[in-house]
């Protein structure tokens, strides 16, 4: 699994003009699933994301996690994280898991985050989503498990 994690001041997802998920300060997490992923990978990814120490402490040092800082999490499925651009100009999606496999694993990431105490908002799987965010820092990390 892969996640593109962005520390945000705020983020939201709209589908057909309707806000389906929104957060204040926290993390916007775009999640991609590949064929070899399973529930264990979903749990490991959720734990890693929730524990990433990318929020400033009292001394202005990135030493706190979203859990420590009370940040919210917006999780958005993103199959394009597994786009392969090494050959030609058109990405190959062969490494991205089919929706039937990916959806339950993205939901497992959300469930694990919630069970760890996170306030989680989500996008809508397989929808044409518009994601808006204010990247704080900017801080952006690619996390792979």
Residue frames as qw, qx, qy, qz and C-alpha x, y, z in Angstrom:
[[0.000, 0.889, 0.457, 0.000, 0.00, 0.00, 0.00],
 [0.383, 0.178, -0.002, 0.907, 1.01, 3.57, -0.61],
 [0.115, -0.869, -0.457, 0.153, -0.20, 6.77, 0.93],
 [0.313, 0.443, 0.002, 0.840, 0.58, 10.31, -0.05],
 [0.410, -0.678, -0.514, 0.328, 0.31, 12.13, 3.27],
 [0.212, 0.533, 0.034, 0.819, -0.03, 15.90, 3.45],
 [0.232, -0.436, -0.554, 0.670, -0.14, 17.93, 6.63],
 [0.031, 0.557, 0.484, 0.674, -3.02, 20.34, 6.10],
 [0.114, -0.009, 0.351, -0.929, -4.65, 23.36, 7.70],
 [0.637, 0.291, 0.413, -0.583, -7.91, 22.10, 6.17],
 [0.041, 0.148, -0.847, -0.508, -9.10, 19.73, 3.45],
 [0.629, 0.282, 0.446, -0.571, -12.34, 18.62, 1.83],
 [0.165, 0.027, 0.875, 0.454, -13.73, 16.36, -0.87],
 [0.520, 0.368, 0.161, -0.754, -16.67, 17.24, -3.08],
 [0.238, 0.146, 0.900, 0.334, -18.70, 14.94, -5.32],
 [0.036, 0.597, 0.653, 0.465, -21.20, 16.56, -7.71],
 [0.067, -0.616, -0.002, -0.785, -20.95, 19.84, -5.79],
 [0.734, -0.614, -0.122, -0.261, -21.68, 18.19, -2.42],
 [0.011, 0.630, -0.697, 0.344, -19.06, 18.13, 0.34],
 [0.890, -0.143, -0.396, -0.174, -18.78, 14.46, 1.32],
 [0.806, -0.344, -0.248, 0.413, -15.82, 14.79, 3.69],
 [0.169, 0.827, -0.142, 0.516, -14.04, 17.68, 5.37],
 [0.732, -0.407, -0.329, 0.436, -11.48, 18.24, 8.12],
 [0.119, -0.983, 0.142, -0.018, -9.71, 21.06, 9.88],
 [0.046, 0.750, -0.659, 0.036, -6.03, 20.80, 10.83],
 [0.843, -0.171, 0.500, -0.099, -4.64, 17.32, 10.32],
 [0.297, -0.298, 0.788, 0.450, -3.70, 14.98, 7.49],
 [0.745, 0.458, -0.072, -0.481, -4.99, 14.50, 3.97],
 [0.442, -0.317, 0.828, 0.134, -4.14, 10.90, 3.08],
 [0.707, 0.425, -0.306, -0.476, -4.43, 9.64, -0.49],
 [0.616, -0.285, 0.730, -0.081, -4.36, 5.82, -0.37],
 [0.616, 0.441, -0.516, -0.399, -3.37, 3.48, -3.20],
 [0.797, -0.195, 0.544, -0.176, -3.72, -0.31, -3.15],
 [0.359, 0.490, -0.718, -0.339, -1.79, -2.89, -5.18],
 [0.801, 0.017, -0.501, -0.328, -2.39, -6.60, -5.80],
 [0.593, 0.062, -0.720, 0.354, -0.27, -7.97, -2.95],
 [0.174, -0.341, 0.387, -0.839, -1.90, -5.83, -0.25],
 [0.498, -0.367, -0.784, -0.052, -4.01, -7.31, 2.53],
 [0.478, -0.812, -0.276, -0.190, -5.62, -6.43, 5.89],
 [0.728, -0.434, -0.080, 0.524, -2.23, -6.53, 7.61],
 [0.417, 0.217, 0.188, 0.862, -0.88, -3.91, 5.20],
 [0.186, -0.733, -0.339, -0.560, -3.94, -1.73, 5.83],
 [0.650, -0.720, -0.219, 0.103, -3.36, -1.92, 9.58],
 [0.681, -0.212, 0.048, 0.699, 0.33, -1.15, 9.23],
 [0.239, 0.456, 0.272, 0.813, -0.36, 1.82, 6.96],
 [0.362, -0.803, -0.310, -0.357, -2.97, 3.26, 9.33],
 [0.719, -0.598, -0.129, 0.332, -0.61, 2.90, 12.28],
 [0.587, 0.025, 0.145, 0.796, 2.26, 4.51, 10.39],
 [0.058, 0.610, 0.309, 0.727, 0.15, 7.46, 9.22],
 [0.501, -0.795, -0.276, -0.203, -1.42, 8.08, 12.65],
 [0.738, -0.563, -0.017, 0.372, 2.01, 7.95, 14.31],
 [0.590, 0.469, 0.077, 0.653, 3.99, 10.08, 11.82],
 [0.389, -0.678, -0.224, 0.582, 5.74, 12.80, 13.80],
 [0.376, 0.351, 0.359, 0.779, 5.21, 15.69, 11.39],
 [0.203, -0.881, -0.300, -0.303, 3.48, 18.24, 13.63],
 [0.249, 0.563, -0.398, 0.680, 5.39, 20.88, 15.56],
 [0.561, -0.478, -0.582, 0.344, 5.87, 20.57, 19.29],
 [0.247, -0.923, -0.214, 0.204, 6.11, 23.56, 21.67],
 [0.434, -0.582, 0.329, 0.604, 9.68, 24.20, 20.45],
 [0.489, 0.705, -0.181, -0.481, 8.66, 24.30, 16.78],
 [0.043, -0.390, 0.891, 0.227, 10.25, 20.92, 16.03],
 [0.758, 0.049, -0.410, -0.505, 8.37, 18.27, 14.02],
 [0.089, 0.255, -0.895, 0.355, 8.05, 15.91, 16.94],
 [0.491, 0.140, 0.608, -0.608, 4.33, 15.22, 17.32],
 [0.099, 0.202, 0.900, 0.373, 1.99, 12.89, 15.48],
 [0.360, -0.368, -0.383, -0.767, -1.58, 13.62, 14.46],
 [0.636, -0.462, -0.616, 0.043, -2.56, 11.56, 17.51],
 [0.468, -0.290, -0.361, 0.753, -0.47, 13.84, 19.76],
 [0.051, -0.031, 0.091, 0.994, -1.60, 17.06, 18.08],
 [0.364, 0.460, 0.619, -0.522, -5.30, 16.17, 17.89],
 [0.199, 0.342, -0.484, -0.781, -5.33, 16.31, 14.10],
 [0.781, 0.319, 0.354, -0.404, -8.14, 14.96, 11.96],
 [0.317, -0.215, 0.798, 0.465, -7.63, 12.69, 8.94],
 [0.673, 0.507, 0.018, -0.539, -9.20, 12.83, 5.49],
 [0.480, -0.167, 0.818, 0.271, -8.74, 9.53, 3.62],
 [0.613, 0.589, -0.079, -0.520, -9.26, 9.49, -0.15],
 [0.835, 0.068, 0.504, 0.208, -8.78, 6.41, -2.35],
 [0.219, 0.838, -0.316, -0.387, -6.27, 7.11, -5.12],
 [0.932, 0.139, 0.307, 0.135, -5.54, 4.31, -7.59],
 [0.537, 0.809, -0.126, 0.204, -3.28, 6.64, -9.59],
 [0.386, -0.783, 0.487, -0.028, -0.60, 6.30, -6.87],
 [0.721, -0.152, 0.648, 0.192, 0.21, 3.03, -8.62],
 [0.634, 0.765, 0.029, -0.105, 0.48, 4.57, -12.07],
 [0.731, -0.245, 0.369, 0.519, 3.69, 3.48, -13.80],
 [0.347, 0.915, 0.003, -0.203, 5.22, 6.24, -15.92],
 [0.538, -0.497, 0.532, 0.426, 8.59, 4.66, -16.68],
 [0.375, 0.101, 0.720, 0.574, 7.71, 3.92, -20.32],
 [0.093, 0.548, 0.598, 0.578, 6.08, 6.28, -22.74],
 [0.074, -0.221, 0.124, -0.964, 3.75, 9.11, -21.85],
 [0.682, -0.348, -0.263, -0.587, 0.61, 7.24, -20.91],
 [0.315, -0.421, 0.739, -0.421, 0.67, 5.78, -17.38],
 [0.549, -0.059, -0.813, -0.184, 0.05, 2.08, -16.93],
 [0.564, -0.443, 0.248, -0.651, -2.42, 1.16, -14.18],
 [0.779, 0.054, -0.618, -0.097, -1.51, -2.53, -14.09],
 [0.360, 0.111, -0.723, 0.580, -0.06, -2.28, -10.57],
 [0.384, -0.178, 0.273, -0.864, -3.25, -0.76, -9.13],
 [0.174, 0.160, 0.949, -0.209, -5.61, -3.22, -7.48],
 [0.181, -0.431, -0.679, -0.566, -9.08, -3.69, -8.98],
 [0.339, -0.444, 0.098, -0.824, -11.83, -1.75, -7.17],
 [0.841, -0.327, -0.330, -0.279, -13.33, -4.94, -5.72],
 [0.782, -0.113, -0.396, 0.469, -10.08, -5.55, -3.85],
 [0.292, 0.305, -0.201, 0.884, -9.08, -1.95, -3.16],
 [0.390, -0.589, -0.155, -0.691, -12.31, -0.66, -1.62],
 [0.808, -0.522, -0.270, -0.047, -12.39, -3.01, 1.40],
 [0.729, -0.069, -0.228, 0.642, -8.71, -2.32, 2.08],
 [0.080, 0.437, -0.037, 0.895, -9.17, 1.46, 1.99],
 [0.613, -0.587, -0.201, -0.490, -12.13, 0.96, 4.34],
 [0.853, -0.299, -0.321, 0.283, -9.86, -1.14, 6.58],
 [0.428, 0.220, -0.199, 0.854, -7.39, 1.77, 6.78],
 [0.293, -0.529, -0.075, -0.793, -10.25, 4.05, 7.82],
 [0.802, -0.478, -0.297, -0.199, -11.49, 1.55, 10.41],
 [0.769, -0.106, -0.320, 0.544, -7.98, 1.14, 11.88],
 [0.183, 0.357, -0.128, 0.907, -7.52, 4.91, 12.12],
 [0.518, -0.545, -0.147, -0.643, -10.87, 5.28, 13.87],
 [0.864, -0.379, -0.327, 0.048, -10.08, 2.46, 16.29],
 [0.618, 0.049, -0.277, 0.734, -6.82, 4.25, 17.13],
 [0.196, -0.657, -0.414, 0.598, -8.83, 7.35, 18.08],
 [0.160, -0.070, 0.347, 0.921, -8.68, 9.39, 14.89],
 [0.442, 0.628, 0.355, -0.533, -11.53, 11.55, 13.67],
 [0.322, -0.084, 0.734, 0.592, -11.74, 10.45, 10.03],
 [0.563, 0.596, 0.130, -0.558, -13.58, 11.87, 7.04],
 [0.559, -0.015, 0.733, 0.387, -13.51, 10.16, 3.64],
 [0.279, 0.282, -0.452, -0.799, -14.05, 10.66, -0.02],
 [0.822, 0.211, 0.306, -0.431, -16.43, 8.46, -2.00],
 [0.496, -0.223, 0.771, 0.330, -14.95, 5.37, -3.62],
 [0.402, 0.282, 0.735, 0.468, -15.09, 5.28, -7.46],
 [0.163, 0.897, 0.380, -0.160, -16.57, 8.79, -7.62],
 [0.456, 0.557, 0.053, 0.692, -15.25, 11.75, -9.58],
 [0.490, -0.733, -0.318, 0.348, -13.94, 13.72, -6.60],
 [0.269, 0.776, -0.122, 0.558, -12.62, 17.24, -6.27],
 [0.711, -0.449, -0.321, 0.435, -10.13, 17.41, -3.41],
 [0.108, 0.851, -0.086, 0.506, -9.27, 20.82, -1.97],
 [0.763, -0.476, -0.257, 0.355, -6.66, 21.39, 0.67],
 [0.031, 0.934, -0.276, 0.224, -4.35, 23.90, 2.25],
 [0.859, 0.059, -0.354, 0.366, -1.00, 22.14, 2.64],
 [0.429, -0.897, 0.092, -0.051, 0.58, 23.27, 5.91],
 [0.739, -0.432, 0.307, 0.415, 4.32, 23.74, 5.66],
 [0.857, 0.081, -0.241, -0.448, 4.22, 22.42, 3.01],
 [0.351, -0.363, 0.855, -0.120, 4.71, 18.92, 4.39],
 [0.860, 0.277, -0.135, -0.407, 4.14, 16.00, 2.00],
 [0.279, -0.450, 0.849, 0.011, 5.41, 12.44, 2.41],
 [0.763, 0.158, -0.501, -0.377, 5.06, 9.21, 0.44],
 [0.499, -0.370, 0.709, -0.334, 4.52, 6.30, 2.83],
 [0.721, 0.205, -0.578, -0.322, 4.83, 2.70, 1.64],
 [0.583, -0.371, 0.648, -0.320, 4.24, -0.48, 3.63]]
